[in-house]
Amino acid sequence: MTTALVLGGGLAGMAAAAALAPHVDTVIVVESDRLPAGPEPRRGLPQAHHNHVLMAGGAKALDALLPGTTARLYEAGAHHRKIGRFLLLGPDVWSRCSDGDAFAITCSRHLVDHTVRSQALAGGKVELIDGTKVIGLVGDQSRVTGARVEAEDGAVRVIRADLVVDATGSRSKATQWLTDLRVGPVKEDLLDTGLAYVGRTYEQPAGFGADFPGVLIQARPGSGPEAAGGALMPQEDGRWIVALMGPRGNHPPTDEAEFLAFARAMRHSVIGDLLAEARPVTPMRSARGLANRRRHFDRARMPEGFLALGDAVMILSPNFGTGMAVAAMGALALRTQLERSGFGPGLARRVQKAVAGIGAGPWQMAITNDRWFPGVETNLKLSGGDGQRKFGVRFAKVIADNPAVARRMQDISALVAPLSTMMSPSMMFAVMRGPQRPPLTAAEAIGQFPQLASVRPGAAPGRLPEPADAAQ
Ligand SMILES: Cc1cc2nc3c(=O)[nH]c(=O)nc-3n(C[C@H](O)[C@H](O)[C@H](O)COP(=O)(O)OP(=O)(O)OC[C@H]3O[C@@H](n4cnc5c(N)ncnc54)[C@H](O)[C@@H]3O)c2cc1C
């Protein structure tokens, strides 16, 4: 009789339960929240008040683990958006629309979690113990044999298991729990721009259709409004969700008028102009302390019978929209390893290595971008200096100009192609040649979307100024 115990019933936890179910007699998921019956907010998932896009790599992993997940999301009103069809102002230039296969699903995070959870629990093999908090691991340096959990009435008990999977997210205490068993230390990487989000949901104004494209203004390393970013995405039920974001020293405000002014003062006012016409349906919510953080369980001397997935391993700056995909792909790696070698010795180590491999590309993309923000705090030794920055700026301009390069980059961003494909000879040749056309003006970029023709810009800077040090 084999038992797997999953700590945390969020996205990584439910995906892990789905991966484990065919391979064990019992899967138990312990979750500190009382989980709602529908797509509703809950205390343990504060980030669900904010914009979440599910990248194609994650959508495919969820469909592999829980067939029919994306179909259910679409039935419930989620939108399928080609990455090349967002209105996108990158750190340097506006993007030309291009047709690749890479996509993202835009809907509320509540809907994603509800859909994944109901699918995972439907099979009957997964037992959910909610309203119960994990407070420690049980075992020793050689093997984890279970976890100590505390019910709402304060009663503490031990749940024994052959495999324990930590999926308690960004607030995971796994490194402390392992230290209590004299395991570790587990090295942690940190790169922190001091990023904060302020988010809100709106009714989509009449006149915009179900094919509203989604708008992204990416933050650009610098200070003041230059460093601000924003995303405005369609959700189910005819709603928009907006996220305004800024690094340390430029956090978005939570005052009504200042919020709109912040949105309008970004490098282009389009998000603010759209919001000015929309009716808010939720209060503003802020999220702070959004650092990149990676725990190297894969490199530590770990006991058998324990592994970690999702944000418990790696928290990515959310503006890349990759955290859920990495979590789902990690759970799929767990299933792959179980299919290959079952519950044999070394399972946890093999899965942890695979999970680290899945996260390596998204981590590199996030820190390569974020490292240039002034005042960044990090414990990493970062190589490459100004030359690398200039290369990045040039690359971004080529992506905005060259459809083949754009498609490759979209596949990488959506986690359907590895980061290594960015360095192929054809990509490098395109970067050496540089952009072949002048960058789009703001009017030309917005003009690609007939739906946005009615937007009246409060301020439109037109062609963006070149960074002083940018290579052409
Ligand atoms: C502002 C913001 C915006 C984001 N935007 C995106 C985006 O656009 N796209 C994207 O892919 N990702 C995004 N992310 C990242 C995404 O939210 C995470 O990567 C994802 O939630 C990770 O899933 P998880 O299951 O590992 O953790 P979580 O979803 O946080 O789940 C952890 C679960 O564990 C439970 N738990 C915690 N402690 C205990 C305990 N001691 N005992 C029992 N249960 C416990 C919690 O209640 C929760 O249910 C964003 C994050 C933030 C903060």
Ligand as a Chemical Component Dictionary entry (heavy atoms), coordinates in Angstrom:
data_LIG
# 
_chem_comp.id                   LIG 
_chem_comp.type                 NON-POLYMER 
_chem_comp.pdbx_formal_charge   0 
_chem_comp.three_letter_code    LIG 
# 
loop_
_chem_comp_atom.comp_id 
_chem_comp_atom.atom_id 
_chem_comp_atom.alt_atom_id 
_chem_comp_atom.type_symbol 
_chem_comp_atom.charge 
_chem_comp_atom.model_Cartn_x 
_chem_comp_atom.model_Cartn_y 
_chem_comp_atom.model_Cartn_z 
_chem_comp_atom.pdbx_ordinal 
LIG C1  C1  C 0 1.026  39.330 -8.325  1  
LIG C2  C2  C 0 1.320  38.020 -9.003  2  
LIG C3  C3  C 0 1.003  37.837 -10.354 3  
LIG C4  C4  C 0 1.304  36.624 -10.985 4  
LIG N1  N1  N 0 1.009  36.474 -12.318 5  
LIG C5  C5  C 0 1.257  35.291 -12.915 6  
LIG C6  C6  C 0 0.917  35.074 -14.286 7  
LIG O1  O1  O 0 0.426  35.966 -14.991 8  
LIG N2  N2  N 0 1.151  33.837 -14.824 9  
LIG C7  C7  C 0 1.710  32.833 -14.094 10 
LIG O2  O2  O 0 1.889  31.732 -14.625 11 
LIG N3  N3  N 0 2.065  33.007 -12.818 12 
LIG C8  C8  C 0 1.855  34.196 -12.209 13 
LIG N4  N4  N 0 2.189  34.360 -10.901 14 
LIG C9  C9  C 0 2.847  33.261 -10.192 15 
LIG C10 C10 C 0 1.834  32.215 -9.713  16 
LIG O3  O3  O 0 0.886  32.820 -8.861  17 
LIG C11 C11 C 0 2.581  31.110 -8.989  18 
LIG O4  O4  O 0 3.679  30.692 -9.742  19 
LIG C12 C12 C 0 1.687  29.900 -8.718  20 
LIG O5  O5  O 0 0.634  30.240 -7.868  21 
LIG C13 C13 C 0 2.488  28.755 -8.102  22 
LIG O6  O6  O 0 1.615  27.714 -7.729  23 
LIG P1  P1  P 0 1.880  26.885 -6.384  24 
LIG O7  O7  O 0 0.820  25.856 -6.350  25 
LIG O8  O8  O 0 3.292  26.521 -6.305  26 
LIG O9  O9  O 0 1.626  27.923 -5.191  27 
LIG P2  P2  P 0 0.240  28.546 -4.728  28 
LIG O10 O10 O 0 -0.646 28.716 -5.890  29 
LIG O11 O11 O 0 0.586  29.760 -3.925  30 
LIG O12 O12 O 0 -0.400 27.433 -3.786  31 
LIG C14 C14 C 0 0.146  27.115 -2.529  32 
LIG C15 C15 C 0 -0.964 26.449 -1.704  33 
LIG O13 O13 O 0 -0.412 25.962 -0.485  34 
LIG C16 C16 C 0 -1.269 26.320 0.597   35 
LIG N5  N5  N 0 -0.425 26.368 1.795   36 
LIG C17 C17 C 0 0.543  27.273 2.095   37 
LIG N6  N6  N 0 1.135  26.962 3.259   38 
LIG C18 C18 C 0 0.529  25.826 3.713   39 
LIG C19 C19 C 0 0.705  25.011 4.873   40 
LIG N7  N7  N 0 1.637  25.307 5.805   41 
LIG N8  N8  N 0 -0.086 23.928 5.026   42 
LIG C20 C20 C 0 -1.039 23.602 4.081   43 
LIG N9  N9  N 0 -1.249 24.364 2.985   44 
LIG C21 C21 C 0 -0.467 25.447 2.794   45 
LIG C22 C22 C 0 -1.859 27.656 0.178   46 
LIG O14 O14 O 0 -3.060 27.950 0.859   47 
LIG C23 C23 C 0 -2.072 27.409 -1.319  48 
LIG O15 O15 O 0 -3.309 26.805 -1.572  49 
LIG C24 C24 C 0 1.917  35.581 -10.248 50 
LIG C25 C25 C 0 2.251  35.768 -8.908  51 
LIG C26 C26 C 0 1.957  36.965 -8.287  52 
LIG C27 C27 C 0 2.344  37.145 -6.832  53 
# 
loop_
_chem_comp_bond.comp_id 
_chem_comp_bond.atom_id_1 
_chem_comp_bond.atom_id_2 
_chem_comp_bond.value_order 
_chem_comp_bond.pdbx_ordinal 
LIG C1  C2  SING 1  
LIG C2  C3  SING 2  
LIG C2  C26 DOUB 3  
LIG C3  C4  DOUB 4  
LIG C4  N1  SING 5  
LIG C4  C24 SING 6  
LIG N1  C5  DOUB 7  
LIG C5  C6  SING 8  
LIG C5  C8  SING 9  
LIG C6  O1  DOUB 10 
LIG C6  N2  SING 11 
LIG N2  C7  SING 12 
LIG C7  O2  DOUB 13 
LIG C7  N3  SING 14 
LIG N3  C8  DOUB 15 
LIG C8  N4  SING 16 
LIG N4  C9  SING 17 
LIG N4  C24 SING 18 
LIG C9  C10 SING 19 
LIG C10 O3  SING 20 
LIG C10 C11 SING 21 
LIG C11 O4  SING 22 
LIG C11 C12 SING 23 
LIG C12 O5  SING 24 
LIG C12 C13 SING 25 
LIG C13 O6  SING 26 
LIG O6  P1  SING 27 
LIG P1  O7  DOUB 28 
LIG P1  O8  SING 29 
LIG P1  O9  SING 30 
LIG O9  P2  SING 31 
LIG P2  O10 DOUB 32 
LIG P2  O11 SING 33 
LIG P2  O12 SING 34 
LIG O12 C14 SING 35 
LIG C14 C15 SING 36 
LIG C15 O13 SING 37 
LIG C15 C23 SING 38 
LIG O13 C16 SING 39 
LIG C16 N5  SING 40 
LIG C16 C22 SING 41 
LIG N5  C17 SING 42 
LIG N5  C21 SING 43 
LIG C17 N6  DOUB 44 
LIG N6  C18 SING 45 
LIG C18 C19 SING 46 
LIG C18 C21 DOUB 47 
LIG C19 N7  SING 48 
LIG C19 N8  DOUB 49 
LIG N8  C20 SING 50 
LIG C20 N9  DOUB 51 
LIG N9  C21 SING 52 
LIG C22 O14 SING 53 
LIG C22 C23 SING 54 
LIG C23 O15 SING 55 
LIG C24 C25 DOUB 56 
LIG C25 C26 SING 57 
LIG C26 C27 SING 58 
# 
